[in-house]
Amino acid sequence: MKRTIADKRIILTGASSGIGWHLALQLAAEGAQVIANARRADRLGELVDAFKAKQSASGAAGSGSIVPVTGDVCDRELQRQLVEACVGEFGGVDMLINNAGIGAMGRFDEADDDRMRKVFDVNFFAIAELTRLALPKLKLGNDSLIVNMSSILAHRAAPLKSEYCASKFALHGFSDSIRAELAKDDVGMLLVSPSTTDSEFFDSAIEDQTGKNWKKRGSMLPEVVAAKTIRAIRKRKHEIILTHGGRFLVWLDRIVPGVANRMMARYGN
């Protein structure tokens, strides 16, 4: 049986742009009740306005909703506020979508240790901590699910993104482990692994020492990533890799790792 979206009570982080922005709009358009978090209050306000305009244009005034909660997802108090807001506004929590993330580009041996810590704080520790806080409510929820937005680089690491890759590998392992732990509690886990996406991700990286243009031709559109994620939620998938190129890279790494290693070595120089 497919999972329904309508009336799901959802906490969504990283909602001010890109994949998170489109997830919020698409989920609410299908009747979900969304607590949307990001650091930029102005962008969250624009998100709410965009949804209201979409409702007005479609005549679906009685469908879902988006409630903004501004703050840094690494802040433990903000994490508590997100859970409390979802319970207070909607009566519980059915879904947690950990979408917020940051990147950093450059050689590992030319970076200080602060870069690694900043990336892990957002891409791993904040996710683990918010998940821990939300789990008591998720266990009481309706067909509950955790969605961790990861990357193809959680399957095969690339040079010049060592901190980002390490954080996503950690998230992959964490997701697999708690998926098994939570099976008896009927809390699902979906790991989503997009390839390069045309969003603000690279513009907002905490550091880029490379001078490369990371937004490649053929990058995925964030609204497409959002739509495919929602489709996977409905179909009760455990993990999805969103592009043929991403699946090929995973296959190459597993079947002929030496070839993958040589390819990546050339890519990093």
matplotlib code that plots the C-alpha trace (Angstrom):
import matplotlib.pyplot as plt

x = [0.0, 1.3, 2.1, -0.2, 1.0, -2.2, -2.4, 1.1, 2.7, 6.2, 9.4, 11.5, 14.9, 16.8, 13.6, 14.7, 16.0, 16.7, 15.4, 14.0, 12.0, 10.4, 9.8, 7.9, 5.7, 5.0, 4.3, 1.9, 0.2, -0.6, -2.2, 0.8, 1.2, 4.8, 7.0, 9.6, 13.0, 15.9, 18.2, 16.8, 13.5, 13.0, 13.3, 10.9, 8.4, 8.7, 8.1, 4.9, 3.8, 4.6, 2.5, -0.4, -0.3, -0.2, -3.3, -5.1, -4.4, -5.5, -8.5, -7.2, -7.5, -8.3, -5.2, -1.9, 0.0, 3.6, 4.5, 8.0, 10.4, 13.6, 16.9, 20.1, 19.5, 22.7, 21.2, 19.8, 17.1, 16.0, 15.8, 13.5, 11.4, 10.9, 9.5, 7.4, 6.1, 5.0, 3.2, 1.7, 0.5, -0.5, -0.8, 2.2, 5.0, 4.7, 7.7, 11.2, 13.0, 16.6, 17.4, 19.7, 23.3, 26.5, 29.6, 33.3, 35.6, 39.4, 42.3, 42.2, 45.8, 45.3, 42.3, 42.2, 40.3, 37.5, 36.3, 35.7, 33.9, 31.6, 30.6, 29.9, 28.0, 25.4, 25.5, 25.7, 25.5, 22.5, 20.7, 21.5, 20.5, 17.2, 16.3, 16.9, 14.6, 11.9, 11.9, 9.5, 6.9, 7.6, 7.0, 3.5, 2.9, 0.9, 2.9, 6.0, 9.1, 12.6, 14.0, 17.7, 18.8, 22.2, 24.3, 25.8, 29.0, 27.8, 28.5, 31.7, 33.8, 35.3, 38.5, 38.3, 35.2, 36.7, 34.8, 31.5, 32.0, 33.0, 29.8, 27.6, 29.2, 28.6, 24.9, 24.6, 25.8, 23.7, 20.6, 21.2, 21.7, 18.7, 16.5, 17.1, 16.7, 13.4, 11.8, 10.0, 8.7, 7.2, 9.3, 10.6, 13.9, 14.5, 18.0, 17.9, 21.1, 20.9, 23.8, 24.8, 21.8, 21.2, 20.7, 22.4, 24.4, 27.7, 27.1, 26.7, 29.6, 31.7, 34.9, 35.9, 39.7, 39.3, 38.1, 36.0, 32.5, 30.7, 27.3, 27.6, 25.5, 22.8, 22.6, 19.4, 16.7, 15.7, 12.0, 12.8, 14.7, 11.8, 9.3, 11.3, 11.8, 8.0, 7.4, 9.9, 8.1, 4.8, 6.3, 7.9, 11.4, 14.4, 17.0, 17.1, 19.9, 18.4, 20.5, 21.8, 25.2, 25.1, 24.1, 26.9, 29.4, 28.3, 28.4, 31.9, 33.2, 31.9, 32.8, 36.1, 37.3, 40.7, 39.2, 37.1, 40.1, 42.1, 39.2, 38.8, 42.6, 42.5, 39.4, 41.3, 44.3]
y = [0.0, 3.4, 6.0, 9.0, 12.6, 14.4, 15.4, 14.3, 16.4, 17.2, 18.9, 20.0, 21.6, 23.7, 25.0, 28.4, 27.4, 24.6, 21.1, 22.1, 25.0, 22.7, 19.9, 22.3, 23.6, 20.2, 18.5, 21.3, 21.3, 17.6, 18.4, 18.0, 20.2, 21.4, 23.1, 24.7, 25.6, 27.7, 30.5, 33.1, 34.5, 36.6, 33.5, 31.6, 34.4, 34.3, 30.5, 31.0, 33.7, 31.5, 28.7, 31.0, 32.3, 28.7, 27.9, 30.9, 30.2, 26.6, 27.2, 24.6, 26.9, 24.0, 21.9, 21.8, 24.5, 25.8, 27.2, 28.9, 28.5, 30.5, 29.4, 27.4, 23.7, 23.1, 24.9, 22.4, 24.8, 25.4, 21.7, 21.4, 24.3, 22.5, 19.4, 21.5, 23.6, 20.5, 19.1, 22.5, 23.4, 20.0, 17.7, 15.4, 14.5, 12.0, 12.8, 14.4, 15.5, 16.3, 18.4, 21.2, 20.7, 22.6, 22.0, 22.9, 22.4, 22.2, 19.9, 18.3, 19.1, 22.8, 23.2, 23.7, 21.4, 24.0, 23.2, 19.6, 20.4, 23.0, 20.5, 17.7, 19.9, 20.6, 17.5, 14.9, 16.0, 18.3, 15.5, 12.9, 15.2, 16.4, 12.8, 11.8, 14.6, 13.8, 10.0, 9.9, 11.8, 9.9, 6.6, 7.9, 9.3, 8.1, 5.9, 7.7, 8.3, 9.9, 11.2, 11.9, 13.9, 12.6, 12.5, 10.2, 11.1, 9.0, 6.0, 7.0, 9.8, 12.4, 14.5, 18.2, 17.4, 15.3, 16.8, 16.7, 13.1, 12.0, 13.6, 12.0, 8.5, 9.0, 9.9, 6.8, 4.5, 6.2, 5.9, 2.2, 1.4, 3.2, 1.9, -1.6, -0.4, 1.4, -1.4, -2.7, 0.8, 1.1, 4.2, 4.1, 5.5, 6.8, 7.8, 10.0, 10.4, 13.1, 13.9, 17.5, 19.8, 23.3, 25.1, 27.6, 24.8, 25.7, 29.5, 29.0, 26.7, 27.7, 27.5, 26.9, 26.8, 25.3, 27.9, 25.3, 25.7, 23.0, 23.6, 21.3, 21.2, 18.6, 19.2, 18.1, 20.7, 20.9, 20.6, 17.3, 16.0, 17.0, 15.3, 12.1, 12.2, 12.5, 9.6, 7.5, 8.4, 7.2, 4.0, 3.2, 3.1, 2.6, 4.3, 6.0, 7.1, 9.7, 9.6, 7.0, 8.6, 8.1, 4.5, 3.9, 5.4, 3.2, 0.1, 1.1, 1.5, -1.9, -3.9, -2.3, 0.0, 0.4, 2.1, 4.3, 5.3, 6.2, 8.2, 10.1, 10.8, 12.5, 14.4, 15.8, 17.2]
z = [0.0, -0.9, 1.7, 1.6, 1.7, 2.6, 6.3, 7.1, 9.8, 8.6, 9.9, 6.9, 7.3, 4.7, 3.2, 2.1, -1.4, -3.8, -3.0, 0.3, -1.1, -3.7, -1.2, 1.0, -1.9, -3.4, -0.1, 1.1, -2.3, -1.7, 1.6, 4.0, 7.1, 6.9, 9.6, 7.3, 8.8, 7.5, 8.8, 6.4, 7.6, 4.5, 2.3, 4.4, 4.2, 0.4, 0.6, 2.5, 0.1, -2.9, -1.5, -0.7, -4.3, -5.6, -3.4, -4.6, -8.3, -8.0, -5.7, -3.2, -0.1, 2.1, 1.4, 3.2, 5.0, 5.6, 9.0, 9.0, 11.9, 11.5, 13.0, 12.8, 12.6, 14.6, 17.6, 20.1, 21.3, 17.7, 17.2, 20.2, 18.9, 15.6, 17.3, 19.7, 16.8, 14.8, 17.9, 18.8, 15.3, 14.0, 17.0, 16.3, 14.0, 11.1, 9.0, 9.5, 6.3, 7.1, 4.0, 5.4, 4.3, 3.4, 1.3, 1.2, -1.7, -1.7, -0.9, 2.5, 3.2, 2.6, 5.0, 8.7, 11.0, 11.5, 7.9, 8.7, 12.0, 10.3, 7.6, 10.0, 12.4, 9.7, 7.6, 10.3, 14.0, 13.5, 11.7, 14.3, 17.2, 15.6, 14.7, 18.4, 19.6, 17.1, 17.5, 20.5, 18.5, 15.3, 17.1, 18.0, 14.5, 11.5, 9.2, 10.3, 8.1, 8.3, 5.0, 4.9, 1.9, 1.1, -2.1, -4.7, -2.9, 0.0, -2.2, -4.0, -2.7, -5.0, -4.5, -3.4, -1.3, 1.4, 4.3, 2.4, 1.3, 4.8, 6.3, 3.7, 4.2, 7.9, 7.2, 4.9, 7.7, 10.3, 8.1, 7.4, 11.1, 12.5, 9.6, 11.1, 14.7, 14.0, 12.0, 15.1, 15.8, 12.3, 11.6, 8.1, 6.7, 3.2, 2.0, -1.1, -3.1, -5.8, -8.2, -8.8, -8.5, -9.9, -6.6, -4.3, -2.6, -4.2, -3.9, -0.1, 0.4, 3.4, 1.4, -2.2, -2.9, -6.4, -8.8, -10.5, -11.9, -10.0, -11.6, -14.6, -17.7, -17.1, -13.4, -11.8, -11.3, -7.6, -8.4, -10.1, -7.1, -4.8, -7.1, -7.2, -3.4, -2.9, -5.3, -3.3, -0.1, -1.5, -2.8, 0.6, -0.9, 1.5, -0.7, -4.1, -6.4, -8.7, -11.9, -14.4, -14.0, -10.2, -10.5, -13.0, -10.6, -7.8, -10.1, -11.3, -7.8, -6.7, -9.8, -10.9, -8.1, -9.6, -12.7, -10.4, -8.4, -11.5, -12.8, -9.6, -9.4, -12.8, -11.7, -8.7, -10.6]

ax = plt.figure().add_subplot(projection="3d")
ax.plot(x, y, z, "-o")
ax.set_aspect("equal")
plt.show()
